[in-house]
């Protein structure tokens, strides 16, 4: 297994940032522990560079002709190993060394075929999507059904200007690109991966929640469209007021509490598994089967509550709120789960030394059994939510170790077959044995 070369930089001029990233990539590719013949590039840019997306992709493709395929998108922030770039012009690149028959770049002009219609069998897929796409939740679910595992991961592009996605294949997977030149707006794009990758690698993914329940879970017993009118057979509004210990007779205090309250929805029968491994349960925290949605209004006439989704009778609903301490603890948990699963029971001297180096001396090492990682986090998380610049990615580094990593801060996170909010989705390329 070879480490994936990666690089990141910020500069007011994208040409200078690209030059700095290329220098880092080439320096990594010259090292014996890194991949020297990458085929797939993952490219993430902040929205400051969105207007230059075609120029950036064209420049990187010309400078790295051995990389035949590209995928990526734009975020209000981007991430790399131990660093976040928010509200500044920046880009991050990771180069993956995979055989061409082990992945497929897809987009709106070349969608991922359903199972059985192609020799390539998708096991999972990295998805980048436009939030303005109609029926987006259904499209994500359909995309998951086109994979063997039923698991997809990624996020929604986030931009204060143009929303762009990168999907380019010089190996012939993406046809009809035309004037798009590998840069698209709208719809879905990404990369599908086979079950077994080069060097015996597999993908492992975890979802980390950013909200904490403030009530017990209730069964939805009545609803109309996006208005829940019954919980456990009681008027939903009455249940909300009781759970939050508020009264409409004190509207100012009640409104302030409701504004900070969200709802967590789940199907009790929806038993989800991570990729691979069982879903861990933690007391007082949500599992990955829960999707968080906004509470957008109260309906006193129907004794209902309006949420930013269309739930069904029989689903579970719990009131929740964002909690930085819970988010930090859950992020540490998922990183620790991955690290513990990868560490062998008996450590050689080389492995033990690599895993226990202090931060100042630590560097990506094959002993960690992680070739690279992709981290998609909510645009409402990051350093500002965790208390300091780059704090979220520093937590990942301390808990998971120093590994090649890129990602972005999204307008919604994708994992399993769901669209999440206020979460982080961490996926690693790791050796199977």
N, C-alpha and C positions, 0 to 999 in steps of 0.2 A: 504494500500500500504506500502510495506517495501522497504527500501533503499537497493541497491545492494552493498555487500561488495566489496572492491577493494584494490589493493596494487601495489606499484611500487618500484623498487630499481635498483641501479647500483653497480657492483662489478666486478673486473677482473675474478673472479671465479663464474660461473653460480650457483654453489651450494650455495654459500653465498647469492647471490641475491635472489634465490628462497626461502631460509630460511627467509630472511627479509620480502619478500612478503607474505609468509605463516603466519608469525607472525601478519602482519597487517590484513590479511583476518580473522584470528581467533579472533583477538581483536574486529573487526567489528561485526562478527557473534555473539559475546557474548553480544552486546548491544541491548536493546529492540527495537530500531528503525530500525534495520537492519534485512535482511533476514537470517534466521538460518538454512534453508533447501534448499540451492541452487541446481539447477539441471544442469545448462548450464554455462560453463566457456568460457570467451573470453580472448585469450592469444596473446599478441603482444611482439615480441622480436626485438632487433636491430640486424643488420647483423653480429656483432661480435659474437653472439651466434648461428648463423645459422648452423654451423657444429655440434652443440650439441642439435639440435631441438628435436630429438627423446628422448634423455636422459632427457631433460627438461620436455617434455610432460609426459613421463613415471613417473618421480618423482612427478610431481604435481598430476597426476591421482592417484598415490598410497597414497599420503598424504591427498587427498580430495576424498575419495571413494564415498561420497554422491553426488559428481558432476559426472554425468554419461556421459555428452556430452561436447565436446570441439570444438572450432573453433578459427581461428586466422591466422596470417601470420607474415612476417618479413618486416621491413622497415629500411631505412637508419637512421631513427629516430623514436622514439615512444613518445606518449603523455599520460599524466594522469592529474589529477586535479591540475592546476596551475604550471605544470612543463613539460619541454621537455627534452628528452635525445637524443642528436645528437653526432655521432662519438664517442660513448662510449658504453661499454657492459651494457645492461639494459633490463629489462622485466617489463611488466605491465599485471595485471590480474583483471578482473571484473567477479563476480559470480552472475548470474541471477536466481531468483527463479520463474520458470515458470512450468506449468503443461506439462508433456511430450507430450500430444496431441495438444499442442498449438505452437509447433515449430518442425522443422525437419532439422537436419544436412545433408548436401549433399556434394558430391564430384564427381570426374570423375568416381569412381567405383560405386557410388550410386547417379545418377543425380536426380534432382527434376522432378517428373513426370509432364506431361502436365495436365491442368485442366480437371477434370472429370475422371481421371484414378486412383484416390486414394481418400479415405475418407478425408484425410487432404487437406484443402483448403488454399493455400498460399495467403496471402494478400500483403505481401512485403517480401523482402529478403536482408540480408546483404551478399555481394559478395566480395570474395578475388580472385584475378585473376593473372595469370602470363602474363607479357607483351609480351612474345615470343609466346603466343598461336595464331595459325593462325585464321584469320577471327574473331578477338576478339570483334570488335564492333558489328558484327552480332550476336555473341553468347550472348552478354550482352542484346541486343534487344530481342532476343528469350527468354532469362531468364525472362525479364520483362513481356513478354506475358504469362508466366506461373503463373503470380500472378493476383489476382483480381484487384489490384489498378493500375497495369502497372508501378509501381514505385519500383526500386531497388536502393540500396545505398552501398557504399564501396569504394574499391580502388585496384590498382595494387601493388603487392608486389614489394619492392625496395631493392636491395641488391648488394653490390660490390663483393659478392661471391655466395654461393649457395642460390637459391630462393626456399623458402619452404612455405607450407601452412599446417595448422592444421585442421583436420576434423575427429573427433573421436566420436562415439556414442556407449556407453555401453547399450543403451536402444533398440538397434537392428535396428536403421535407416540406418546405413552405413554397408553394407555387402561387403564381399570380400576384406577386408583390407589387409589380408595376411601379408607379411613382412613389409609393409608400416607403420604399427603400428600407423596409424592416421596422419602421416606426408607425404605430397605429394609434387611433383614438377610438374608444368605445369597445364594447364587447369583452371577450375573454381571450387571453393568450397565456403562454407558459411553456413548460417542458414536462413531458410524460417520461417516466423512468420504468425500466424493466425491473423484474424482481431481483435478478442477480446482476450486479454491476462489475466493472473491471476490478481486478485485484481482490475479488471476493468481498466487495463492499456491499452493504445494505443501508437502507435509510431508516432512521429511528426518529420519532417525532413525539413531542409532548406539548400540551396546552397548559398555560399558567393563567389563572384567573386573577382579576384585579379588583373584584368586589367581594364583599362579605355579607352573608345573610343577616338580617336584623329581625327575622320572624321565622316561625316554623313553616314548613311547606304545606300549601293548601291545594286541594283538588278543585279545578275549575268545573263548576256544575252548571253554569249558564253563561253564554256570551253571544253577542251580536256583532259581527264584523270584528273591529278592533276594541270593542267595549266589553269588558268582563263584568257581568252583572251578578254572578253568583260564585261564592267560594265556600266549599264545604256545606252547601245548602243554605248559606246565609248571604244577605246582601253584601256584595263585594266592597262597597264603600264603607259599610259598618266594620267589616273585618280590617280594612286598612286603618281606619281611625283607632280601632282597639289595639292593633299591633304596634302602631307608632305612638300610642298614648297621646293623641291629640284630639281636639274638638273643633267643630266648625263654629262654635260660639266664640272662639278666639281665632279669628281668621288669619291674623298676621302671623302668629306663631305656627299655626297649622300650615300655611302656605310656605313658610320658610323650610319646614321639615319635609314637606312633599317635594319641594324643588330639588332636594338632595337625595330623594329616594328613587331607586330603580326597581325593576322586577326581573327575577330569574325564572325562565321558563324551561320545562323539560317534559319529555314523555317518560313515565315510570318504566315502560317496557323497553326504552331505548338504551340498551346496554352497550356502551361504547368501549372500544379498546383502542389504546394508543398503537403506534406503528413501530415495532411490535410491542407486545407486553400488556398486562392487565391494567385497567384503570384503577388507580389508587384512590381510596376514600379517606377523607380527613374530616374529623369532627369540626363543625363550625365553619367549614369552607365548602365552596361549590366544587363539584367534579366537572369533568370535561363535557358531560352531557347537558350542562346548563348553558343556555344562551341568555345574555343580559340585554334587556330592552328598556327604552325610556318610558317613564310614566308621563304621559303628555296631557292629561286632564282628568277632571272629576265630573261625574254626571249625577248630580243630586236627584234629578227627576226619576232616573232609573236605578238609583242607588248603585251606580257602576263606576268603574275606573277605565280610562282610555289609555292604551299602550301603543307603542310604535310597532305593532305586529298584529297578525290575525290569528289568535290562538284557537284551539279546538277544545271542546268539552272533553274532560278526562285528563288533560295535561295538568302538570303540577306548576304552581306559582309560589314563589317566595319573594318577599320584599327584601331589598338589599341596598347597600350604599358603597361607594368607592372607599377603599381603605388602603393607605400606603403601606402600613405595617403588614397587613394580610397579603398584599401584592408582593412585598419583599420576601416574606416567608415562603410563599408559594413558588416564587421564581427560584429561590435557593433549593426548594424541594425537587423541582423537575430537573434542575441541573445535577443535583446529587444523585437522583435516580439513574440518570443516563451514565454518570461517571461510575457509579457503583456497579452497574450492569456490565460496563466495559472492562473494569479492572479485573484481572485474573486473580484467582484465589492465592496463588503463589507468585510473588513478584521477583523478577531477576534484579540484580544490582542496578543494571542500566535503567530498567523501568522504574524502580523505586526512586532512583536519583532524579530522573526526569520529572516524576510526579510530585516530588517534594522540594523542588527548587523554590527559593523565595521569589516574590514578584519581580524584583530588580534583575534577577538572572534568568527568569523563566522565558522560554521561547517555544513556539509550536514544535512539537516533537512527535514522531511516529509512535512512540511508546504509549501515547494517550489513546491510540487506536481511533482517532478522529481525523479524517482527511480534510474536512471542512464543515462549516455550519452555516445555516441560513436562519436569521431571526427576524420575524415580522411582529412588530409591536404596535399597539394602538397609538395614534397621534396624541392622545390625551395622557399617555404615560411618559416614559423617558425620564431624563434627569429632573425636569421641573416637578414631576409627580413624586420622584424618589428622593428629592431633597437637595440635589447638587448636579452640576453639569456632568453628563456621561455616567451618572450613578447607576442607571439600569444595566448598561453594558459592563460596568465594573463589577457588578454583582455576578453577571454571567461569567466573567473571566475568573473571578475568585473561586466560584463554585465549580465551574466546568473545567477550568484550566485554560492555559493560553493556546488557543486553536485558531486556525484561519476562519474568519467569519465575515459575512456581509449581510445586509438586510435593509429594511426601511420601516418608517413609521406610517401606518396605513389609516385609511378612513373606515376600516372594518377588517377583521382578521378571518381567514378561512382555515378550517381544520375539520377533519372527518368529512361530513357533507353539509356542514353548517356555516353560517355567517355569524361571527361573534362580534362582541364589542368589549372594549376595556381589557382585552387579553393580550397575551404574548404567545406566539407559536414558534417553538424552537425545534429545528430539524437538523440532524447531523448525518453526514456520510461516514459510516464506520465500518471497520472490518467485521466480517460475519463471525470469525472464530476468535 
